[in-house]
Amino acid sequence: MSEQSRTDLEKHVEAIWEDVLDTAAGGPDATFFELNGQSIAAFRIVARISDRTGIDVPVEELFKDPTRATFARAVLARAERR
């Protein structure tokens, strides 16, 4: 995966995260839970990532890696395995 593709994917994840959680605040290290994320929001995030990128990420990844930065890395890792 090229560096540009990685950056684009990270931007998609960031935009989805901010849209679903209705926040641009918190920065990349704010946790999903600190931003009042709940299970329905987690399912929305992974569904939108799948719809927009074709990358299937289990919702458990979001709970395991609850910051935007760590979750984006988990999505990137899955993209690189395809």
C-alpha positions as a Markdown table, in Angstrom:
| # | Residue | x | y | z |
|---|---|---|---|---|
| 1 | Met | 0.0 | 0.0 | 0.0 |
| 2 | Ser | 1.4 | 3.4 | -1.0 |
| 3 | Glu | 2.0 | 6.1 | 1.5 |
| 4 | Gln | -0.7 | 8.2 | -0.2 |
| 5 | Ser | -3.2 | 5.3 | 0.1 |
| 6 | Arg | -2.4 | 4.9 | 3.8 |
| 7 | Thr | -2.9 | 8.7 | 4.3 |
| 8 | Asp | -6.2 | 8.6 | 2.4 |
| 9 | Leu | -7.4 | 5.6 | 4.4 |
| 10 | Glu | -6.5 | 7.3 | 7.7 |
| 11 | Lys | -8.4 | 10.4 | 6.6 |
| 12 | His | -11.5 | 8.2 | 5.8 |
| 13 | Val | -11.3 | 6.6 | 9.2 |
| 14 | Glu | -10.9 | 10.1 | 10.9 |
| 15 | Ala | -13.9 | 11.5 | 9.0 |
| 16 | Ile | -16.1 | 8.6 | 9.8 |
| 17 | Trp | -15.1 | 8.7 | 13.5 |
| 18 | Glu | -15.9 | 12.4 | 13.7 |
| 19 | Asp | -19.2 | 12.1 | 11.8 |
| 20 | Val | -20.5 | 9.2 | 13.8 |
| 21 | Leu | -19.4 | 10.6 | 17.2 |
| 22 | Asp | -20.5 | 14.1 | 16.1 |
| 23 | Thr | -17.2 | 15.6 | 17.2 |
| 24 | Ala | -14.0 | 17.0 | 15.9 |
| 25 | Ala | -12.7 | 17.5 | 19.4 |
| 26 | Gly | -10.6 | 15.1 | 21.4 |
| 27 | Gly | -7.7 | 14.6 | 19.1 |
| 28 | Pro | -6.3 | 11.3 | 17.9 |
| 29 | Asp | -5.6 | 10.0 | 21.4 |
| 30 | Ala | -9.1 | 10.6 | 22.9 |
| 31 | Thr | -10.8 | 7.3 | 23.4 |
| 32 | Phe | -14.0 | 6.2 | 21.9 |
| 33 | Phe | -15.5 | 6.0 | 25.3 |
| 34 | Glu | -14.3 | 9.5 | 26.4 |
| 35 | Leu | -16.2 | 10.8 | 23.4 |
| 36 | Asn | -19.4 | 9.1 | 24.6 |
| 37 | Gly | -19.1 | 6.3 | 22.1 |
| 38 | Gln | -21.6 | 3.5 | 22.6 |
| 39 | Ser | -22.1 | 0.2 | 21.0 |
| 40 | Ile | -24.4 | 1.4 | 18.3 |
| 41 | Ala | -21.9 | 4.1 | 17.3 |
| 42 | Ala | -19.2 | 1.4 | 17.1 |
| 43 | Phe | -21.3 | -0.6 | 14.7 |
| 44 | Arg | -21.9 | 2.5 | 12.6 |
| 45 | Ile | -18.2 | 3.2 | 12.4 |
| 46 | Val | -17.2 | -0.2 | 11.2 |
| 47 | Ala | -20.2 | -0.4 | 8.8 |
| 48 | Arg | -19.2 | 2.9 | 7.2 |
| 49 | Ile | -15.6 | 1.9 | 6.9 |
| 50 | Ser | -16.7 | -1.3 | 5.2 |
| 51 | Asp | -19.1 | 0.6 | 2.9 |
| 52 | Arg | -16.5 | 3.3 | 1.9 |
| 53 | Thr | -13.4 | 1.2 | 1.8 |
| 54 | Gly | -14.4 | -2.4 | 1.4 |
| 55 | Ile | -12.3 | -3.2 | 4.5 |
| 56 | Asp | -14.2 | -5.3 | 7.0 |
| 57 | Val | -13.2 | -4.6 | 10.6 |
| 58 | Pro | -14.8 | -6.4 | 13.5 |
| 59 | Val | -16.3 | -4.1 | 16.0 |
| 60 | Glu | -14.1 | -5.7 | 18.7 |
| 61 | Glu | -11.1 | -3.9 | 17.1 |
| 62 | Leu | -12.7 | -0.6 | 18.1 |
| 63 | Phe | -13.1 | -1.7 | 21.7 |
| 64 | Lys | -9.6 | -3.2 | 21.7 |
| 65 | Asp | -8.0 | -0.1 | 20.1 |
| 66 | Pro | -10.4 | 2.7 | 21.4 |
| 67 | Thr | -8.4 | 5.8 | 20.2 |
| 68 | Arg | -8.8 | 7.1 | 16.7 |
| 69 | Ala | -5.1 | 6.7 | 16.1 |
| 70 | Thr | -4.8 | 3.1 | 17.2 |
| 71 | Phe | -8.1 | 2.1 | 15.5 |
| 72 | Ala | -6.9 | 3.7 | 12.3 |
| 73 | Arg | -3.7 | 1.6 | 12.5 |
| 74 | Ala | -5.8 | -1.5 | 13.0 |
| 75 | Val | -7.8 | -0.6 | 9.9 |
| 76 | Leu | -4.6 | 0.0 | 8.0 |
| 77 | Ala | -3.2 | -3.4 | 9.1 |
| 78 | Arg | -6.3 | -5.1 | 7.8 |
| 79 | Ala | -6.0 | -3.2 | 4.5 |
| 80 | Glu | -2.4 | -4.3 | 4.0 |
| 81 | Arg | -3.4 | -8.0 | 4.5 |
| 82 | Arg | -5.8 | -7.9 | 1.6 |
